[in-house]
Amino acid sequence: MVSLQSADINPNSTSSSTAEISPNQQILPLSAQVNKSGHLEIGGYSVPKLVQQFGSPLYIVDELTLRTACQQYHRSFQHFYPGPSQVLYASKAWSCMAICALVANEGLGLDVVSGGELYTALQAGVDPRKIYFHGNNKSVAELEMALACGCVIIADNWLELEQLTEIFTSVDSLSSPPRVMLRITPGIECHTHEYIRTGHLDSKFGFDPNHIDQVLSFAQKNPQVNWIGFHAHIGSQIFELQPHQDLTSVIVEWLAKAKTLGLPMNELNIGGGLGIRYVESDDPPSIVQWSEIVCKGISQACQAANIPYPKLLCEPGRSLIGPACITAYKVGAKKDILNIRTYLSIDGGMSDNPRPITYQSVYSAAIANRMEFPATEIVTIAGKHCESGDVLLKDIVLPPSQPGDILAVMGTGAYNYSMASNYNRISRPAAVLVHNGNANLILKRETYQDLIRQDCLPRHLER
Ligand SMILES: *Cc1c(COP(=O)(O)O)cnc(C)c1O
C-alpha cells in the first residue's frame, strides 16, 4: 500500500543539486515539487494544468530525470572503466523519435530489436554506427535494412549467421564488412519475474554457451565479416549486483578464448537490467554502484586473463526512462463494496499500462491536485477496459477524491507506451516532455480516425 502525498516527496528533489541522486532509486521524477496550490508539479509545470491543456490520460516525461540518468551512466563508465566505453539506450523500453533524439543528444547509442525501432532511431537522426540491432528472429528484410545502414548486428542463432553471410556475399554494394556481435546465453540465474529473465540456460535468446567452440570456428571460417565481440543480457528489473558481477568474468572468458583463436574481437556488451524503485520497499542499487561493479569486474577479469581492455558497452532501458515519466489520469466512478473493496475507476488502464496485468507489477500513485490532503482511504484503481484484471494498483492509500481529480501513477516511462495497445479501441494517450516550465508534445493523442486508419471494408460489406 503506497501513497505519495506531500509528506513522502523526497526533500532533495526540490534542491538544485541532483547530481548525487540516482533517478532509479526515486519514485518521483527529479523535478517533482508541490506548488502553492498543493498541486504536483513536474518540470516546473503543474500536472492538473498539463491535463487541462493536453487531455488525459497523459504521459508526462521529465527531461531532467532522463538526462541525469544518461549522464550518470556515461560518467560512471568513463570514471570506472580504464578502456573505451559506450552506453546504449535499450529503445524497446520506449521507442519514439523524441526519446531517441534526446538520449542520442546525451551521447548514448541505441539498441533496437526490430526494423520498426531501427527506422524510428534513424528517422530521429541517431548515428547508425552507434546502433546495435538485437532479436532472436530477425527477418531477412530486417537484416538487409541493418546491413544497408551500417549498424552493428547482434547475431542470436545459427539461422541468422547463415542468412547474414549469404546476404553479405550476394550484395556487392556494401562498402565495408558488416560488424557483427555474438549473443551468448551466459547461464546465470537472477531473481526477477520469469517473463523478463533471459540469462538462464532455458532462454530463447542467444547461442548456447556449450556451443561456443562451433560458433567461433564459424567466425574463423568467415573472415569477410567483422566479428567485433560478445553480448550477454541476464534479465530486467534486477536488484542484485552479484549476477552482473558473475557475468563480467563469464563474458571476458569468451573474449579470451576468441583471442587465442586469433579472432580480432574487441567489444563486450553486458546488457541492461538494473531495476528501479516502483514502491518504497523496492531497493535497487544506484546507477553509479551498478556501473562500478560492471566496470571493475570487466577490467579485473581482463587483467587476470592478460588481455587488453575491450570497448565496453551496456544497454540499460528501464533505469533510464522508467523513473522519468508519470501517467496522469482523470478519476471517474467509485464503487464501494461493503467490507470488501472500494474501486476507483480511471480513464485509462491496461491499454496504456499493460504491466500490472502482464507481470503483476506494482506502482505508486498520488492525487495530483490534493497533494497536501491526508491519505485516509484504501482504494483499488481500476482501468476502463472490459477485463476484471484491468487493475493498475491494488489497495493503495489515497486522500478521499472526487470525480475529475487527477491521479498520477509514477515510474511509467519504461514498457508502458512501448507496450500500449488499442484494446477496446481506446486511443493511445499523448505524451509531453516537460522542462523548466515548458511542455512539448512528443506523441500526439490518437484520434478515432487513427483507430480505423488500417481498416479495410470489402466492397460487398459496404452499405
Ligand atoms: C530488454 C533488454 C535490455 C534492457 O533491459 P532493462 O531492464 O530495461 O535495462 C537490454 N538488452 C537486451 C538484449 C534486452 O532484451
The ligand as a Tripos MOL2 file, in Angstrom:
@<TRIPOS>MOLECULE
LIG
   15    15     1     0     0
SMALL
NO_CHARGES

@<TRIPOS>ATOM
      1 C1         15.3140   -5.5880  -22.5330 C.3       1 LIG1
      2 C2         16.7380   -5.5910  -22.8560 C.ar      1 LIG1
      3 C3         17.5820   -4.5980  -22.3620 C.ar      1 LIG1
      4 C4         17.1130   -3.5240  -21.4010 C.3       1 LIG1
      5 O1         16.7030   -4.0550  -20.1930 O.3       1 LIG1
      6 P1         16.3120   -3.0750  -18.9830 P.3       1 LIG1
      7 O2         15.9290   -3.9870  -17.8950 O.co2     1 LIG1
      8 O3         15.1660   -2.2580  -19.4700 O.co2     1 LIG1
      9 O4         17.5090   -2.2650  -18.6560 O.co2     1 LIG1
     10 C5         18.8960   -4.6080  -22.7610 C.ar      1 LIG1
     11 N1         19.3610   -5.5620  -23.6010 N.ar      1 LIG1
     12 C6         18.5780   -6.5220  -24.1030 C.ar      1 LIG1
     13 C7         19.1600   -7.5140  -25.0220 C.3       1 LIG1
     14 C8         17.2520   -6.5830  -23.7380 C.ar      1 LIG1
     15 O5         16.4960   -7.5670  -24.2170 O.3       1 LIG1
@<TRIPOS>BOND
     1     1     2 1
     2     2     3 ar
     3     2    14 ar
     4     3     4 1
     5     3    10 ar
     6     4     5 1
     7     5     6 1
     8     6     7 2
     9     6     8 1
    10     6     9 1
    11    10    11 ar
    12    11    12 ar
    13    12    13 1
    14    12    14 ar
    15    14    15 1
@<TRIPOS>SUBSTRUCTURE
     1 LIG1         1 GROUP 0 **** ****
